[in-house]
């Protein structure tokens, strides 16, 4: 694989330094090490064993401001990079890196060498059109960004190197030096390279399990088998798809067909054969946990006999069923599960939602109080739960606008009270003489919260702080109070949302974010 690498040094170094001075220093002084990782170990989605072994970085260009970073020229020269000097051209310090990088990339695209892969190190979303141009010419693109990335920028690339993997593996910072976990935490529309590998494994396992089975495989059983075979699949939120159902909808295992209505997976060839039979109901078993999660369908049989005709009768039947199912459930129920069960119980909903455009709109129309709808930070997973019976799952926002704000700021799945607690504990490490090392701070925050019996995973703490820092939170500032830090964090979230939506922040947006944050009072957030 012939690769061309373009490094916007000022952008990457400055962004990385905000969360790890050690990582930034190693990036600048040891480019040969991370270039070796890029060449030998960076996963790929095409012909892995052959492509990785033969990856050659033929073009290596580093765009550098000689006024600010001239001391780093030699390491890059020794690593075989061409240094393109981009001194400031305006009073504000703006350089010509962008135009140089774009022109050089277009030249490489048109070169007779025919580069297969283009790797861009920059968080600058201005390069999105460039990535789309490369895709149009059937070239593979990979980006690495030490900073906040817009959704359009991530979507324009074939793969994204997540920063924690780069720090741990490419920069070779051992656990004692830095303790950022390698799992991607922030939900992205573009799967990280590790998630691509998980999806490939899942696709292969699904194909083998279904084609080797004597009968069609129930989807719940298939999900259990994948969890056993592929460590970390469920913990990664099903390879960042959000759920098993979403994952298999995004995969295309050859020879396999999914029937989502009956929750089965088929061998297409055998299904088309005349002697292919459906499995008996006795073969479809559920674990006790699955039985607890599944709605009670005894009501479905009764409702089948009633067969309500009018629109109002359908709504009344749906409300009764939903209340019964939520009351019997041990945890919040996914909208997808509710939709499937409603259509099984009420055939009248098979072709639509009784006049509503979507299931979400239909549920919102029904009088379901005090049941609450929650939207997760990934923006695509919704649940219904009883606040008196269920613990709100991590990440339940309950406000679509706030969910969009958190997603725009690239924050992880997190409760409002946990968000506030993390900020309260991290504040004491800001504005200090020693550099703000995100790994060390995250570890200390986790220990402090653990001492208060408020356990939050380190990776969630790291991802929260990282998103805020990349969004503009200044950790060199000593915040006078916890409220001052929370206010600054709110500013980062609102600014990110405004940039993504191109909508000016107004009082309604601020008030809804404040409402989400203040569901837990400061005293509750600080209680021991």
N, C-alpha and C positions, 0 to 999 in steps of 0.2 A: 504494500500500500504506500503510495507516494503522498507525502504530507507536506503542507505548507503551514508554518507557524508564525503568527503575528502577535507581538506582545506590546500592549499599551502600558509601558512600565509605570509611568506616573500614576495612572488610574489604579493598577493592581497593587502596587507597593503602598500607596496612601491608604487604600481601603483595608488591606491586610493589617497594616500597622495599627489601625483603630481597635482591633480585637486581639492582636498578638504582636508585640514588638519583636519577639524572638522569631516568629514565623516570617515576618516581613524581612528581617535581617538575613535569614537563611535563603529566602527567595532571591534577594539581591546579590548575595555573596557566593551562593553555591548553585548557580543555574544548571551546571552540568549534572547535578544529582537529580533534580526534578525533571530535567530533559530525558534522562535515562529512564525514569519511571514512565514518562509519557511515551517513550519509544517501546519499551518492553512490556509494561504491565497495564497500560490504560485499556480497559475492556472496549470491545467493539461489537456491533450488532451484526457484522457480516463475517462469515467464514472464520470464526475466532482463531483457531489454532494456526491457520495459514496466514491470515491477515496480520495478526499481532506479531508473529515471528518475523514477518517481512516488512513491518512498518519502517519507513525511512523518512526522516524529517529533512527534506531536501532544501527547503527554504526556511531560514531562521532569522527573523527580523525583529529587532527590539527598538521601539520608538521612545527616546529618552530626552528629558530636558537637561542639557549639560550644565545649566546654571545651578540647578538644585541637586542633581544626582550624578555629577561627573565622577564621583569616587567609585561608582559601580560599573564603569565602562569596562575595566580590565576583566572581571570575572565573565562577563558576557562575551567579550572577544575570545577568551580562552575556551569558552564552550561552543565556539563556532558560529556565533551570532553576527549578523551585520548590524551595526549600530547606526540608526538614523537619527541624527541630532534634530531636535524639535525645540528650539529655544522659545521663550515667550515672545509673542508678536504684538501684544497689547499691554496697556498699563495694568490691567487686571490679572495678567499672568497667563492669558490664554495662549496655547501653543497650536501648532499646525499638525499635531499628531493625527487627527481624524482624517484630514484630506490625504495625507501621505499614506496612511494605512489603507484607505479605500482604493486609491490609485494603484498601489502595489498589489492589492488583492485582485483587482480587475486584470492587471498585467499577468498575474499568475494564472488566472482563469483562462486567459487567451493563449497562454504559452503552449508550445508544442509538446511539452513534457506531459501534459494532461494529468494534473494533480487530482488524486482521488479524494483527498480529505483536506479540509481547511480548519485550523484550530485558531481561535481568537481569544486572547486573554484581555478582557475588558468588560466593565459593567455598563458601558455607555450604550444606551438603547438606540442612539443614532445609527448604530451599525445594523439595526434590524432589516432595513431595505437591502443592505449588502448580503446578509445571510439568505434572504429570500431570492436574490439574484443567483446565488450559488446553488440553492436548491433547484431552481428552475433549470439549471444546467446539469442536474443530476450529480452534484458533488455533495459528499457527506460533510456536515459541519458540527463542530464541537465548540462550546464556549466555557470559559472559566471566568467568574466574576467575584471579586472580593468587595461586594457591595450589593445594594438593593438592585434587583433586576425587574424590569417591567414584564408583564405577562406576554406582551407581543414579542419581546426580545427572546424570552425562553422558548416560545412557540415556534419562532423562526429557525431554531437550531434543531439538529437531530438528537443531540445529547448535551447534557449540562454536567460538568464536573462539580460536585458539591464541595463546598469549602472545607468541611471537616475531613473528608477523604483526602483531599489534597494536602492538608496540613499534616495529617498522620502518616500517609503513605508516601507522597511525593517529596515532602520536606523532611520526612523521617524524624519527626519529633516524637520521642519516646514518651510513655505514659507519665513518667516523673516530671517531664518538662511541660507537657500539655495534655489535657485529659478530655478533649472533645470527642464524643462518641461518633462512630463512623456512620450510623444510620442517618438518613436524611429525615429531618423532622418537619420542616415547613412543607405544607402541601403545595405542590407545583402542578401546573397543567402539563409540564414536560417532565417525564420520569427521569430521575437521575440514572447514571450509568449502572449503579448497583441494582436499581429497580428494573432496568432493562434485562439484566442477567436473571433476576428472580422470575420475571415474566417468561423468559425463554425456557427456564426450567419448568415452570408451571404448565406452559403449553405442551412441552414434551411429555410431562407426566400425565396430563389429561388425555392426550392421544393414546398413550400406552394403556392406561387404565380402562379407557372406554373400548378400544379396539380389542383388548385381551379378554374383556368380560363376556360371559356367555349371554347375558341379558343387558338391556339398557340400564344405565347406572343412575340411581337417584342423585340429584344434585347435592342434597345434604351429606350423603355418604361420600360423594366425590370431594366435597370441601374438607371433610375429616381426613381423608386419605392424603390430600395435598398437604395439610398441616403436619401430618406425620412424616411425610417424605421430604419436605422442604423446610428446614429450620429457618425461622425468622420471617416466614411468609405472612403469617397473621399479624405478627408484631409490627410489620412494616405497613400495616393498614392495607393488606392484600396488594403489595407492590404499588402502593400509593393510589390504587383504584378506589379505595374507600370501603369496599365490601367485596365478598366473593362474587356476588351477582354482577357487580360492575366490572370486575376483572374478567370474567369469562365472556362478557359482552364485548370486551376490547381485544380478546384473543381470537385467533383463527386456526385452531388445530386442524390439520389436514385430515379429512375423513370423518370428522365429528360434527354432529348437529345437536343443538340445544333446543329443548322444548321447555320454555320458561313457564308456560301455563300449567303443565303437568309436572314440572320440576324434574326433568329427566335429560340424560345425555345419551345419544344414539350413535351407533356405527352406521353411517349413511348407506354403505353398500348392503349390509345385512337388513337394514330397514326396508330397502327397496325390494328385497327378495320375498317371494310369496310365502315362504315358510317361516319368515321372521315373526316372532310373537312377542307381545308385551309381557313383562314379568307379572306374576300374580301379586296381589296385595300382600300376601304373606311374606314375600321376599323383601318388601320395603319396610325396614325397621327403623326405629328412632331411638336415640339414647334418652335417658331420663331428662338430661338437660335440654334436649331438643323438644321433648314433650312439654316441659315447663315453659319454653319460649313460644311454642306454637299456640295459636288461638284455639279456644274450645269450639269445635265445629259442630257440636250437637245442636246448637241454635240454627246452623245452616240448614239442617234437614227440616226443622220446623218451618223455617222461612221459605224453603222450597215448596212446602205444601200451601203456604199462604199466598205465594206469588203476588205480591202487591202490584197494583196496576198504576195508580196515580203517582205523580211526582212526589207529592207530600208523603204518601205511604212508603215510598222507597227511602226517602230521607229519614223517616221515623225508624224504619227497620235498620238502616245503616247506623243510626245513633245508638240504638239498643245494642247492636252487635259490638260496636266499637267500645262502648262503655264496659260491656261484659269482658271483652278480650283484654282491655287495659287493666281491668280490675283483677283478672286472673294472671296477668303477666308479672314476672319477677323483675323485669327491667323495662326501660322505655322501648317502644316498638318502632321499628323502621317504617317509614311511609311505604316502601316497596312491599313489605310484608302485609301491611294493612290493605294495600291495593289488591294484592293477589287474593287474599282471603275474602275481601268484599265481593270480588267478581266470582269467586267460587260459590259464595252464599247467595248472591243476588244476580241471576243471569241478566237482569235488565241493565246491569252496568257493564256488560261485556263489550259493548260497542261505544261506550262513552261514559261520562260522569254526570249523568242526569242533568245535562245542560251546562255543566261547568267545563271550561276548556282543559283543565288538568286535575289530577288527584288533589294536588295541594290546594287549588282553588275550591274544589268540592269540600274538602275537610274544613276549610276556613268558613265556608258558608253554613256548615252544620252547627247547631247549638251544643257544643261539647264541653262547655265550662263545667267544672274547673280544670279540665284537662288542658295541658299546655303543649304548644308546638315549639320545638327547638330546632334551630339550624346549626349545624356544625361548621367549624371554621373553613372546612374545605369547600363550602358553598354549594355542595351537591348532595349532601346526606342530611335527611330530615327525620326527626323522631316525634312521637306523640307520647306524653307521659303524664302521670298524676303526681303533682308536687307533694301531695300528702302521703303518697305511697312509695314513690320512687325517688332515689337520689339522682339529682340532675347529673347526667354524664359529663365528664370533662369535655369542655368545648361547647356545651349548649349555650347559645347566645340568646335565642328567643326574639331576636329583632333582625330582620333581613338587612336593614341598612347597616347596623353595627357589624353583622357578619361580613358584609362587603368591605367595610373599613378595615377589619382585622385581616381579611384576605389580601387587601391591597398593600398592607404594611408587612405582609409575609410572616405574620405571627403564627405560632403553632397552636394546636388544639389546647385550650386552657380556660379554666374558670376565671371569672372576674376577681374573685377573692384571692386566687393563687397569683394572678397577675400583679395585684397590689402587694401581696406578701413578698414576691420576688423583688419588686422595686424597693420596698422598705429595707430589706436586708442588704441589697446591693448598694444602697446610697452611701453607706459608711466607707465603701471602697472607691468612691469617686472623688475627684479633686485632690488626690493624694500626690505626694512627690514621686512615688514609685509608679511605673507604667501600669495601666489597667490591662491585665492579662485575663481575657475572658474565661479561659479554662480554670485558672486558679480562683477567680472570683466566683464562678459557678459552683465550684467544689465547696467553697466556704459558705456560700448562700445555702447550699443543700444541707451542709452540716448544721448550720444555725436553725434552719427550719425543722430538721430532724430532731434537734434538741427540744423544740417546741411541740413535737409530735405532729408536725405538719409536713409530711413527706411528699416532695415533688421530685420527679426524676431529673437527674442532672442534665440530660439531653434537652428536656423541656425548658429548663432554666437557661441553658446556653442558647437555645434557639430564640427564646424571648429577648434576651439581652442583645444577641447578635442582630436581630431584626430591627430593634430600636436604634442601635448604634449605626447600622448601615442606613437607617432612615434619617439620621441627623442628630441623634441624642449625643450631647457632648459630655463624655465621661471625665474630662479634665476639669469640669466645673464642680465646685462643692455646693450642693443644693442645701439650702438653709433648713428645709423641713421635708418630711415625706410628701406632704401635699405639693410642694414645689416640684418635686421630681415627677409625681403623677401628672401634674399639669404639663410638664415638658413632654412626657410620654404621650399624652393626649394630643399635643401639637404635632408630634411625629406621625401619629395615626391619621389625624385629620388631613395633614399635608399629603400623605401618601394616597389617601382616598381621593383627594381633590385632583392630584396629578393624573390618577388613573381614569377618573370619570370626566375630567375636564369640566367639573362643576365647582363653583365657588362655595366654600364652606359657609353655611348659614347657622342661625340659632337653633333650628330644628336638629341639624346634624350634631351640633355640640351637645344639646340637651339629651339626645338619645344615647350618645356615648357616655355622658355623665351618669345617666340613669342606669346603664349597664354596670358601670364601675362602682356605683354607690349602693348596689343591691346588698353589698356587705359593707357595713360601716367600718371606719378605721379602727374602732375599738375591737370589732370582731376580728379584723385582719391581724391585729396585734396581740390578741389574747394568748395567753400562755397555756 
